[in-house]
């Protein structure tokens, strides 16, 4: 199985994340997205750019081929032929998370999967859910709420 980026993906540029306010104005989506979800996406995009990935898409429609399954990913970065997928817990329920996580894990062109959990409890839960053969591909970030002071400091600078 492999992943294919849809044509409606919204491409992020470094200038879109110069500040959180700039990001909010750029993303300005009509969806019912919470502020916390936007906040996690903002940090995920910055982290992808800082890792050297220059093609970054937000709210990206993707297809899992050959099964023709579709999903919308919070963020996806493309580096050459390989993707890095970012899942923000603030925008997804547990069942959907597990389904998307499994599809990403089975996709041959996914280099890494980054998860932004809400808190340390979720972080520990996700770490336990990662199968041993996938540990090198999955990066579980800090809990956003438990480290809110650090996230806000970075955001307000």
C-alpha positions as CSV (number, residue, x, y, z in Angstrom):
1,X,0.0,0.0,0.0
2,X,1.2,3.5,-0.6
3,X,-0.2,7.1,-0.1
4,X,-1.0,9.6,-2.8
5,X,-1.5,13.3,-2.1
6,X,-4.7,14.8,-3.4
7,X,-4.9,17.8,-5.6
8,X,-6.8,19.9,-3.1
9,X,-4.1,19.9,-0.4
10,X,-3.3,23.3,0.9
11,X,0.4,24.0,0.7
12,X,2.1,25.8,3.6
13,X,5.0,28.2,3.1
14,X,7.5,29.3,5.8
15,X,5.9,32.8,5.7
16,X,2.6,31.3,6.8
17,X,4.1,30.3,10.2
18,X,6.1,33.5,10.9
19,X,3.7,34.0,13.7
20,X,0.7,32.3,15.1
21,X,-1.5,35.2,14.1
22,X,-0.2,35.0,10.5
23,X,-0.9,31.3,10.5
24,X,-4.5,31.8,11.9
25,X,-5.2,34.3,9.1
26,X,-3.8,32.0,6.5
27,X,-5.5,28.8,7.6
28,X,-8.8,30.6,8.1
29,X,-10.8,27.5,7.3
30,X,-14.5,27.2,7.6
31,X,-14.4,23.9,9.5
32,X,-15.2,23.4,13.1
33,X,-11.5,23.3,14.0
34,X,-10.7,24.1,17.6
35,X,-8.1,26.6,18.6
36,X,-6.1,23.8,20.2
37,X,-6.1,21.8,16.9
38,X,-4.9,24.9,15.0
39,X,-2.3,25.3,17.6
40,X,-1.0,21.8,17.2
41,X,-0.9,22.2,13.4
42,X,1.0,25.4,13.7
43,X,3.7,23.6,15.7
44,X,3.7,20.6,13.5
45,X,4.3,22.7,10.4
46,X,7.1,24.5,12.0
47,X,8.7,21.2,13.1
48,X,8.5,19.9,9.6
49,X,10.1,23.0,8.1
50,X,12.8,22.8,10.8
51,X,13.5,19.2,9.9
52,X,14.3,20.2,6.4
53,X,11.1,19.2,4.7
54,X,10.0,22.1,2.4
55,X,6.9,20.7,0.8
56,X,4.3,20.9,3.6
57,X,0.5,20.5,3.2
58,X,-2.2,21.1,5.8
59,X,-5.7,19.5,5.9
60,X,-4.4,17.3,3.1
61,X,-6.7,14.9,1.3
62,X,-4.8,11.7,0.6
63,X,-5.6,8.3,-1.0
64,X,-4.3,5.0,0.1
65,X,-3.6,2.9,-3.0
66,X,-4.4,0.4,-4.4
67,X,-7.3,0.1,-1.9
68,X,-8.7,3.5,-3.0
69,X,-9.3,4.6,0.7
70,X,-9.4,8.3,1.4
71,X,-8.6,10.4,4.4
72,X,-7.7,13.9,5.4
73,X,-4.5,14.3,7.2
74,X,-3.8,17.2,9.5
75,X,-0.3,17.8,8.0
76,X,1.8,15.9,5.5
77,X,5.3,16.7,4.4
78,X,6.9,15.5,1.2
79,X,10.7,15.0,0.9
80,X,11.6,13.5,-2.5
81,X,9.3,10.4,-2.8
82,X,8.7,9.9,0.9
83,X,6.1,11.4,3.2
84,X,6.1,12.4,6.8
85,X,2.5,12.4,8.3
86,X,1.5,14.5,11.3
87,X,-1.6,13.6,13.4
88,X,-2.9,16.1,15.9
89,X,-4.9,14.5,18.7
90,X,-7.0,17.6,19.2
91,X,-8.7,17.1,15.9
92,X,-9.4,13.4,15.9
93,X,-11.3,10.8,17.9
94,X,-9.6,7.7,19.1
95,X,-11.2,5.3,16.6
96,X,-10.3,7.5,13.6
97,X,-6.8,7.9,15.0
98,X,-6.3,4.2,15.1
99,X,-7.6,3.7,11.6
100,X,-5.5,6.4,10.1
101,X,-2.5,5.4,12.1
102,X,-2.8,1.8,10.8
103,X,-3.2,2.9,7.2
104,X,-0.1,5.2,7.5
105,X,1.9,2.4,9.1
106,X,1.1,0.1,6.2
107,X,2.0,2.7,3.5
108,X,5.4,2.0,1.9
109,X,6.1,5.6,1.1
110,X,5.6,7.0,4.6
111,X,9.0,7.7,6.1
112,X,7.7,8.8,9.6
113,X,4.5,9.4,11.5
114,X,4.6,12.2,14.0
115,X,1.8,12.3,16.7
116,X,1.0,15.4,18.7
117,X,-0.9,14.2,21.8
118,X,-2.9,16.4,24.1
119,X,-1.3,15.3,27.3
120,X,1.2,12.9,28.8
121,X,-1.4,10.3,29.5
122,X,-2.3,10.2,25.8
123,X,1.4,10.2,24.9
124,X,2.0,7.1,27.0
125,X,-1.0,5.4,25.5
126,X,0.2,6.1,22.0
127,X,3.7,4.9,22.8
128,X,2.3,1.6,24.1
129,X,0.2,1.2,20.9
130,X,3.2,1.5,18.6
131,X,4.2,-2.0,17.4
132,X,7.9,-2.8,17.9
133,X,8.6,-3.0,14.2
134,X,7.3,0.6,13.8
135,X,9.2,2.3,16.7
136,X,11.8,3.8,14.3
137,X,9.1,5.4,12.1
138,X,6.9,6.9,14.8
139,X,7.7,10.0,16.8
140,X,5.4,10.9,19.7
141,X,5.7,14.5,20.7
142,X,5.2,16.1,24.1
143,X,1.7,16.5,25.5
144,X,0.5,19.9,24.3
145,X,-1.6,20.7,27.4
146,X,1.0,19.5,29.9
147,X,3.6,21.7,28.2
148,X,1.3,24.6,27.3
149,X,3.6,27.2,28.8
150,X,6.5,26.1,26.5
151,X,4.2,26.0,23.5
152,X,2.8,29.4,24.2
153,X,6.2,30.9,24.8
154,X,7.4,29.6,21.4
155,X,4.2,30.8,19.8
156,X,4.3,34.3,21.2
157,X,7.9,35.0,20.3
